[in-house]
C-alpha cells in the first residue's frame, strides 16, 4: 500500500484551501494521489528538482557556517554563483577578501561578462576580476544600508545566492521550460485520465534546487502576481489532455501560480497559521 507523503499532503492542503473542496488519499495501489468523494476532482502531485544539487548546496552551506576571515567591508554584498561548479566548500573564504579588494578600488558591482572583456584587454582591475572569475562569481553588488538602532554592532558581510540552469527572461519562458520538464513525466497525466474525474489537477513542487529558469519567477510570487519584477504568465501552457489544471508552487515560500484551464492566478499559502496542521509543517 502506498503511503501518503509529506509533500503530497502539503499540496492537498493548498488545493483544498484554494478551491474550498475536500480530497481523500486515493493512491493506495498506484492510482492518482487524491480524489474528491464524488469523484469529480482528481489531484496528482509531482516535483521538478535536481537532487544532485543537494550535495553542492550542502558544500556551500558548510562554507557559510565556517564564515569568512575578517575583511574591512563598508557595505554588505550580495554575490551570485552557480551550483554547477566545484570547490563550493571554500567559496565564502575565497570570495570575501576579493570583494573587499573590489570595494577598496571604488567598485560597487561586478559582472562576469564585463569582467571577461576587462581581463582580456588588460584593464587595471584584471587581477581582482580574475580571482572572482576563477571562483565562479557571476554577479556581485553592494547593498548599502543604514546602521539599525537595534543592531549598532552590525558587521558587513558577503551573502551568497546560488542557482543553476540558466535564467528565464520572462515568466512565459519559465512556463515553456516547465513544459519541457513535464513532457517526460508521462505517468502523471495517465493517472489523472484513469481517475475518470472531470477536473484533473497536476500540482508541481519546485525548490531552490530546481532549474533556476523555472523556480526563480515563483520563489517569491506574491498575491499580487508579481515577484522580483516577475508577473503572471500570459500564455497558455501546452498540457497533456489528461491535465485540466496546473499548479506551480515553491516549497520554501509556498507561493506560485495556478492555471485553471483559462487563466493564470497567483497562489499564496505562506500565511497559513504555523500552529495549525497546515502546509507550514511540510519540509522537503
Protein Blocks (a to p, Z undefined) as FASTA:
>chain_A
ZZddfklmmmmmmmmmmnopadddfblnopafbdcfkopaccdddddddfklmmmmmmmm
mmmmnopaddddfbdcdddddfkbghklmmmmmmmmmmmmmmmnopabdcfklmmmmmmn
opaklmmmmmmmmnopabdcdddddddfklmmbccdddddddehiaafbfklmmmmmmmm
mmmmmmlmmmmmmnopabdcddddddfkbcfklmmmmmmocfkopaehiacdfbdcdddf
kbmbdcdddfklopacddehjaccdddfklpcfkbcbfklpcZZ
